[in-house]
Amino acid sequence: MFLSLGDPYTLPSVAAVVVGGTALAGGQGSYWGTVVGAIVLTLLSSLLTGLQLPEALRQIIYGIVLLGLLSVYGRQRALRT
């Protein structure tokens, strides 16, 4: 019953870290980047809520943003090596 209490916050928190520029593999990132990522996703959430989109569609948009940023960061890493 209480084990799923924080489930709605899992994807937005991981997305905030990725949007902030932290590499999921570790080694790169900053606190300020994560704070900026959280602010950006809070603004995105407010915009989606203001547009009265259902929760399922908001989760899909979070996933698309996360996948898009992961592909961009992976591409930048490949270009640096």
C-alpha positions as CSV (number, residue, x, y, z in Angstrom):
1,M,0.0,0.0,0.0
2,F,2.7,2.5,1.0
3,L,5.3,1.1,-1.3
4,S,4.0,3.0,-4.3
5,L,3.7,6.4,-2.5
6,G,6.4,8.2,-4.6
7,D,5.7,6.6,-8.0
8,P,4.3,9.7,-9.6
9,Y,7.5,11.6,-8.9
10,T,10.0,9.0,-10.3
11,L,9.9,10.1,-14.0
12,P,9.9,13.8,-13.3
13,S,12.8,13.6,-10.9
14,V,14.9,11.6,-13.3
15,A,13.9,13.9,-16.2
16,A,15.0,16.9,-14.1
17,V,18.4,15.5,-13.5
18,V,18.8,14.7,-17.2
19,V,17.5,18.1,-18.4
20,G,20.0,19.6,-15.9
21,G,22.9,18.0,-17.8
22,T,23.8,15.2,-15.4
23,A,25.1,12.1,-17.2
24,L,23.1,9.1,-16.1
25,A,26.3,7.0,-16.3
26,G,27.8,9.3,-13.7
27,G,30.9,11.5,-13.5
28,Q,29.4,14.7,-14.9
29,G,26.8,17.2,-13.7
30,S,26.1,19.8,-11.1
31,Y,23.6,20.7,-8.5
32,W,22.7,23.9,-10.3
33,G,22.0,22.1,-13.5
34,T,19.6,19.8,-11.6
35,V,17.9,22.8,-10.1
36,V,17.5,24.4,-13.5
37,G,16.2,21.1,-14.9
38,A,13.6,20.9,-12.1
39,I,12.5,24.5,-12.8
40,V,12.2,23.8,-16.6
41,L,10.1,20.7,-16.0
42,T,8.0,22.5,-13.4
43,L,7.3,25.1,-16.0
44,L,6.5,22.4,-18.6
45,S,4.2,20.7,-16.1
46,S,2.4,24.0,-15.4
47,L,2.0,24.6,-19.1
48,L,0.6,21.1,-19.7
49,T,-1.8,21.5,-16.8
50,G,-2.9,24.9,-18.1
51,L,-3.7,23.2,-21.4
52,Q,-5.8,20.7,-19.4
53,L,-4.0,17.7,-20.8
54,P,-4.7,14.4,-19.1
55,E,-2.0,12.9,-16.8
56,A,-1.2,10.0,-19.1
57,L,-0.4,12.4,-21.9
58,R,1.8,14.5,-19.5
59,Q,3.8,11.4,-18.7
60,I,4.2,10.6,-22.4
61,I,5.6,14.1,-23.0
62,Y,8.0,13.7,-20.0
63,G,9.2,10.5,-21.5
64,I,9.7,12.1,-25.0
65,V,11.6,15.0,-23.4
66,L,13.8,12.5,-21.5
67,L,14.5,10.3,-24.5
68,G,15.2,13.4,-26.7
69,L,17.7,14.8,-24.2
70,L,19.4,11.4,-23.7
71,S,19.9,11.1,-27.4
72,V,21.4,14.6,-27.6
73,Y,23.7,14.1,-24.7
74,G,24.8,10.7,-26.1
75,R,25.6,12.3,-29.4
76,Q,27.7,15.1,-27.8
77,R,29.6,12.5,-25.8
78,A,30.4,10.6,-29.0
79,L,31.6,13.8,-30.7
80,R,34.0,14.6,-27.9
81,T,35.8,11.2,-28.0
